[in-house]
Amino acid sequence: MEVEGKLFQSEISWDSLQLNDEDIYLSMGANYTPDENVLRSLDLLKKEIRCRTHPRYLYTFCKPSFVTPKSIGIRDIELHTGAIITPYLQNADWYAVFVATAGHEFEQFQDQIKETEDIFQEFLLDALGTAVAEAAVREVCHRIEEQVMPLNYGVSYPYSPGYCGWHVTQQQLLFSLLPTFPCGIRLSSSSLMAPIKSVSGVVAVGEKVIKQKYGCELCGKKDCYKNRNK
């Protein structure tokens, strides 16, 4: 697979973006069930952001240089992915390092809503932004799977700094594997991304890679908002 160093990037059309309602409600709180007013307001916001939002992704394939029980090496950079995540990544022939974002346009709309001091709309828009970013990640994974399918390679779930023992400060190292400001994303000194509705991470690809149970089913970290097993 002659892809070392190549960049794969694209904007995602709204029609191809597959929003997951569970992603929207999950960020609103455990076991949250929206009422008719919330559902109606979400539908109106979706129509509003349809023409304003331009999700994007970028990824590149890198050869692994080493693997330890708690870390992986990419281009001799050690990523301390931790004891929970590393087993899912250890059999890779390649790592796809990626970013995905709801985009600056979405964040600009968030800023406009903040100026109105409509806390309810701001709350719903924040949840929608999370769902858009997660949908962009799913699109990245879909594109990667399509690309490696002819080689009979398996593809793992995506794993990101900030979860399951992989410290968020490791995003500094992860971003060093990507071009400057990938998809227009800036990384602060405290390792926060702007636009904030962005995701970075790694996907394992290879002949021996299989999708195993996702981290939430094994980790049990109670204060993680992504824990779907609360």
N, C-alpha and C positions, 0 to 999 in steps of 0.2 A: 504494500500500500504506500504509494509515493505521495505522501501528504505532509511530511515533516516541514514545519515552517509555514505552510499555507494557511491563509485565513479564510474562513467561511462566515459570511455575514449577510444579513438581510433584514429588511423591514417586514413586519408581519401584518397582513391586512386584517381588518376587524372581522371580516366574514370568516377567515380561517382560524381566528383566535377562539379556542374552545374554553370559554369561561366555565368554571366549576362552582356551582352554588355553595358547595361545602367549604371551598376556600374563602368565600365571602363571609359565611356565617361563623367559621372557626375563629376568625380574628375578632369577632364580636363577643366571644366568651363561650365557655364550655356549655354544651347542651342548649345553645341558644336557638330559639325557634322564632322566626320573624312573624309579625302580625301583618294584617292587610295594608296598613299604612306604610310600614317599612317596605313591603314588597312593591307597592305602587311607587314609592319614592325611588327605590332602586331601579325600577324600569325606566323612570323618567331620566335618571342620571345616566343610565346606559345609553339612552338615545342622545343625551347631551355630549357624552364623551366619545361617541362613535366617530365623529368627524374631527375631534380634537386630539385623539390619542394615536400615537404612532409607535407601537412596541417594536423593539429591535433585539437582535441577538448577534453574537459573534462567538466563534469557537475555533480552536486550533488543536491539532493532534501532536502529542509529544511522546517520545519513547521513555519508558521508565528507566531509571538508572540504578535504583536499588529499592528494596522493601525491607522494613523491620516490623516487629509486632505492633508498633505504634506510629509508624511513619512511612511515607513513600518518598522516593526521590524522583524529581523531574528536572532534567538538564542539570543534575548535581545540586539542585536546590532541595533541601529537606523540608517537607511539609509534615508537621506533627498532627496528623489526622486523628490520632488517638486510638485507644483499644477497641472502641465500638465500631468505628467506621473502617479502619484499615483492613479487617478481614474481607470486606466487600470489594476492596480495590486490589488485593494482593496478586491476583492471577492475570493481570492485564498485559496485553501485548502493546497497547497504546493507552494513553490518557487523553481524553478530550477536555481541555480546559476552556471554560465558557463564561460569558456574562450574558444576562438577559435583562431587559428593562422595560418598564411601562413608558419611559421616555420623558424628555424635558417638557413636552407639550402638556402631558398629564399633570406634571408637577406645577406648571404655570397655572393650570385650571384650579388645582388645589389652593394655590396662593390667592386666586381671585375669590374663591369661596370663603377662605379665612377672613378676608377683608369685609365680608358681609356679616361676620360674627354669627352665622347660622351654624350653631354647634351640631345640630342634628344632621344637616347636609354634609358638614365636614367629617363627621363620624362615618357616615355611609360611604363617602368618597374615599376615605382612607381604607375601608374594607374592600372596596372595589379595586383600588390600586394594588392591594396585595394579591387579589385574585388575577388581575391582569398580568402581574409579574410572574406568578406561578404558572399561568397559561403559557407565557412566553418560554418558560423553562421546559414545559412539556413539548412545545414546538421544537426547541433545540434537540431534545432527546429523540423526537420522532425523525428529525432530519439526520441525526447521527446514525440511528438504526437503519434508515433507508440506505445510507451511504455504505455501511459495512455489511449489509445483508448478503451481497454477492460473495463475500468471503466466508460466509457462515460464522461470523463473529457474534458472540453474545455481547450484550450491553447492560451495564449495571444501572441502578437508579442513580440520580444525581445527588452529590453530597457537597455541602457548603460549609465554609468557616462560620463559626457561631453556634453550631449545633453539635450535640452528642460528643462533647469533649474536644472538638476542633476549635481552638480559640479564634475569635474574630480578628485578632491582630495578624493572623496568618494571611489575611487578605492582601497584606503588603507584598508578601512573597508570591502569592498567586497572581497578582496584577503584574509582577515583574516578568511573567511568562507571556504577557499579552502586549499589544501595542499601547502607546500612550493614549489615555482617555478612550478606551474601547467603547464604542457606541455612545460616545460623548460622556461617559461616566467618569466622574472624578472621585478620588479616594482621599479622605481627610487624614490628618496625622493620627486621628483616633480610630482609623480604619472603617469609618462609615462612608457609604456610597451616596453620591448625589448624581442623578435623582435618587431619592431614598427608596422608591419602589423599584429596586434593582436587586438582582441575585447573581452571585458568582459561585463557581463550583467546579467539580471534577466528575467526569463519567469514565468508568473503566470499560475498555473495549478489548475483546480478545477471544480466542478459541475456547478458553476454559472459563470465561466469565459467564455467570448466570445471575439472573435477578433473584435475590434471596429475600427473605422477610425484611421489610423496611425497618429502619432504626426505631421508630415509635413502638413497634411490636416487641422490641427487645430492651430498649433503653429504660423506659419507665420514669424518666425525669419529669417530676410533677409540675414544675414551674415553666415548662416549655409550652408556648402557645400552640405549637404544631403537634403536640401530643394528642392524637386522635383516639386514644384509648383511655381517656380520663373517666 
